[in-house]
Amino acid sequence: MVKNYKCPGCGASMVFEEGTDHMVCPYCGTKVSMEQISREETTGKETGPKGTDGDETSGEETGPKGTDGDETSGENLGAEAEAETMGGHVRTFHCPNCGAEMMTDENTAATFCSFCGSPTLIEERLSGILKPKYLIPFQIDREKAKEMFRAWTKKGIFTPRSFSSASALDKVTGMYVPYWLYDYEADVDLDAAATRVRSTRKGDTEYTYTDHYKIHRNLSAAYEKVPEDASTQMPDDVMERLEPFDYDQIKDFEMPYLTGFLAEKYNDDQEKMKNRAEERIRGFAVKETLDTIQGYTTVTVVRQDVSLKQKRQDYAMLPVWIMNYRYRNKQYMLMINGQTGKMIGKLPLDYGRIGIGYVLLSAVIFLLLTLLGLFM
């Protein structure tokens, strides 16, 4: 089943408004608090247009016979055939707003109807074991994200002008990225060899003394909500650079927060992510232990033993603004942490502008040297 949330005033699809705790209708401006939506969902009464029974609009999934969807009708055969040619990882649904067929990959959890543009949530990918425990809502809205991308791209002297064009900025996409959050306890037992160098002078002679020390440290630490992105589409090293997220704003998951954004369910290998998390936590713990060793000229780790105990693992969705741009057959991805505003990515270079800049710089240098009489 797919769903969206209807405005109680005009019946249009509502979306979550960034930086607030309510949904808003982009047409008539009606606002409905998350608390009210949650209360109505709990009591079985959904937000709907006035004069109706208030039921939430839902869409029926289209699937081949023998699946949890209805038997494929004649009009859906084309879509199902296309899904087969795409490797069988595409499923079709009916838009709850206009009834058009929507095709999504197997990981999509929140999307838009390509015909009417209505935001749509795919319930089965947000329930049961696929239901996140936590979510951090977007705090930065789309227009602010576009301004941040524009200002960022203009900082690059040789960045292609098309990179900050209106058409490029319109491709900015808000996405809730799936993450696993890990809680661990760590115990570090570490031996190190350290030296302290000191010098004295007698007359014209300088004496250097090197003192050697054996150091032992034992440290216990707890780490909470260490994030690992659970999407195979997102590069792990890039997502780490988007951190940290502010967990003071984390909330229990509710589907309305996803409305108006893209989202996908977790699809990365959980054992691989757990190993990545443990590797990072070991690094954190060893660094904290070494930070307690101060006042030496050199410190060399001789032995280290790090034991980890996992306390919990929670599924969460965290906000990211993404700008994908293709330039000279190369794909560039810029990202903004949708909560904190931290930006990462690499800007392309316009070699034509670099060439012009080189020519202009050479001309200026030649002119200055001529004025100084060096070429007379």
N, C-alpha and C positions, 0 to 999 in steps of 0.2 A: 504494500500500500504506500501511496505517496500523499503528502499533505501540504497545505499552506494555511496561513491564518488570514481570515477575512476581516476587513474593516467593519466595525459595527455601524458606521455612519453611511458609507457609500458602497460597501461590498467589494472594494478593490483589495488586492493582496497587500498586507502590511509587511514591514521589514523592521529589523532591530536598528535602533538609532545609536550610533557609536557614542561612547562616553556617558550613556544614560542607563537607566534601568527600566526602559519601556520600549514598546514597539510603536511605530508611527506609520500612518498612511501617507504615501508620497503624493497623493492626489488631493485629499481634503484636509490633511493635517491632523486628523484625529489621533490621539495617543492613548495607548492602553498599557498599564503597568504590567511588569512580569508577574508581580504578585497576584494581580487579578486573573491573568491568563492561567497561572498555575492553579489558582483556586477553582476556576471554571473547569479546567481539565480534571481536577480531582473529583469534582461533583458530577462530572459527565456532561456539563453544559459548556459548549465551546463558543468562542467569539465568532459571531456571524453578523450579516447585515440585518438591520431592523426589519421586522415584518416576516422573517423566516423562522424556522424552528431553532436557529442558532447552532445547528450542527456544523462541525468543522468540515470544510470541503476536502474530500479525499479522492484519490485517483486509483484506478485498478491496474494492477500489473498485468502486462501481457506476457505470457510464457507459453512454450510448447506443451502439448498434451503430456500429462504425466508429471508435470512440475507443480509447484504451489500456485501457479497462475492458471487461468482458464485455458481451454483448448484454443489453439491458434485459429483465428478466423481468416477468411480468404484475404481480407484487406491487410492483414498483418504478415502475410507470407513473405512479402518483399522485404520487410524489416528483419524478419527472422533469418531469411536467406543471407542478408547483408551481415547479420551478426555472425552467422556461420563462417562467412568468408573472412571475418576479422578475427578468427581464432576461437570463436565461441565464448569470448569474454565480455560480450555486450548483451545487455538486456533492455527490453523496451517497456515503457510505462505510458499511461495516459496522463496528460497534464490535468490536474484537478481544476484548472481555471477555464481552459478552452477546449479540452478534450483531445488535443493533438497528440500524436505519438512522440515520445521522448526516448532517445537512445542514450544509454549511459554505460560506462565501463563498470566492471564488477566492484570497483572500490568507491565509486561516487556516493556520497551520503547527502550532499546538498548541492543544488545546481539551479539552473534557470531554464524555463521553456524557451526553445529557440524560435518559437512562433509568436508567442504573446509576451515573453519576457518575465513571466511570473516566477518568483522564487519558489522552489519546490524542495521538500525534504523527503528522503526515502526512509520510511520508518524502520523497515526490517534491518537496515544497516546502522541503526542508532538504538537498537533495543537488545535485550538479553545480554549475552556476553560481549556484544558489540557496543553496548551503551557506555559512554565515557562516565567516569565518576566525577571529573572536574572539568572546568572550562574557565579560561580567562577571556572576558569579552573584549572586543575591539574598543580602544579608547581614542584612536586617531581615525577621523572620518576620511572618506574618499577624496574630498577636495583638498584637505590638508595633506594627504599622502601625495597627491599630484603636485602640489606646490613644493613639497620636500624633494620629490624626484626632479622637478624642474630646476630648483636652486642647486641641487647636487650636480646635475649634468652641465649646468652653466659654469661651474667651477673649473671644468676641464677646458683649457685653452684650445686644445686640438680635438675636442669631442665633436662628432658630426652634429650639425645643427638640427638635422632631422630627429636626433635622439630626444630632443626636448620639444618637438612639435606637438601640436594639439592631438593629432592622430595617434602619435606614439603614446602620449600620456593617457589617452582614452582606453588603452589596453591594460592599464593598471587594474589588478585584480586582488580582491580581498579573499583570503583563504584561511580556514581553520585547519591547521596541520595536526595530524594525530601524533601524540607523544606517549611514551611510557615514563612515569615518574617513579624513581627508585629511592627507597629509604634503606640505608645500610649503617651498621656499626663497624668500625675499623679499629684494629689493634696493631700497632707498629712496634717492632722490636729491632733496634738499629744500633750497629757499631760503626764508629767512624774513627779515622786517624786525622789529627789536626796538627797544624804547626803554627807557631807564633814567632815571627822574626823581629828582633830588636837590634839596634845598633848603638854603639858608644864610641866616643872619640877621645884619644889621649894624644895630645900634641898634634902631629901631622898624620897620625895613624887612626884609621877607623876600624873598629872591630864589629863584626856581625855575628850574632848568636841566633841559632834556631832551636827553639824548644819544641819537643814533640809530646803529643798528648793522645791518650786513648779515651774516647768518649762513648758513653752508652746512653741511649735514650729509649724510653718506653712511653708510648702515647696512645691514648684511647680517644676516639672521636666519633661523633654521630653525624651523618649526612642525610638530609631530608630533601625529597623531591628533586633528585638529580635527573635532568631531562635527557631523553634520547628520542629523536624523531622516528616515528614508526612508518614512514612513507618511503617506498623505494624510489619515488620520483624526486625526492629531495636529497641533495648531496649532504652527507653527514657532517663533513668538515665545515661547510657553509652554515648549516643550521646551528652548529656549536658557536659560531661567531656571532649569531644573533642574540645569544644569551648576554646577560641574565634576564629572566622574567621576574616581575614583582609578584610574589605569591600572596601578598597582602590583599590583592584584588581577585584571588581565585574564588570561584563559586561552584556550588554543586551544579552538575550539568542539567540544563533544560534546553529542549530543542528550539524554542523560539529565538534564542541567541544566534542560531545559525542562519536564520532567515535573511536573505539579501546577500549572502556570501557563498563561496564555494567551500566544500568540505569533503574529505574522503576518510573512509575507515582505515584502521591500521592494516597494513599488508606486508610489513617487513618481518623478517625472521626474528622471533622473540628471543631465541637463544643467542643469536648474534648480537642483538641489542643489549642483552644482559651482560654479555662478555665485554662489550664496549663500555657499558656503565661501570663495571667492576674495574676495568683498566683505568678509567678516568679517576675513580675514587681512590684507587691505589696511588695514583699520581698526586691527588690532593693531599692524602694522608702523609706521604713521604715528604712532600714539600713543607707541610706544617711542622713535621718533626724536625726537618733541617733548619727551619726558621727559628727554632729554639736554641740553635748553636750559633752563638754570636761572639765576636771579639777575637777571631782567629784569622791568621793570614791565609791559610788554605784549609779546606775540609774535604776529605776523601772518604766516601762510603765504603766500608770494608764488607759489611754484611747487613742485609735488611730482610726482615720477615714480616709480611703484611697478611693478616688474617681478616677476612670479611664475613659478616653475618647479615644476610638480607632480612629486613624487617617487614617490608611490604612493597608492593608494586601496583601502581594505579594508572589507569588509562585516562588521558586528558586531551583536550583540544586547545591549542594555543594560536593566537592571531598573527598573521603575517600578510603584509602587502607585497605583491610581486609584480615586477615589470619585466616582461620578456621582450627582447628586441633582437632582430636578426640583421646583421650588418656584414656585408662582404662574405656571405655564406657561412658566417659564424654566429652562433647563438650566444647572447649575453643575458644574464639574469641579475637584476638588482632587487634587493629585498629591504623592507623596513619592518622592524618589530612593531606590530600593530598596537602594542601596549606602551612601550617605552620610547619608540621613535628611533632606535638605533638602526643605522643604515650600513649595509655591506654590499659589495659587488665591485666589478671592474668595468670601467668605462672604455669603450672602443676609441681608437685613434683614427682621425681623418688624415691620411697621409698627404692628400692634396693640400690641406690647410698647413700641414707641417712644411711642405715644400714652399708654399707662399711665404710662410713665416721665415724660413731660412733665407729666401731671396731678399725679403725686406730687411732682415737683420744685416745681411751682407752689404746691402746698399747703404744702410745707416752707418756701418763701420767704415766703409769706403769714403763716405762723405765727411765723417769726422776726421779721418786721417788726412784727407785732402785739405780741410780747413786748418789743420795743424801744420800743413806744409810738408808732410812726409812724402807726398807724391809729386812735389814740384821739381 
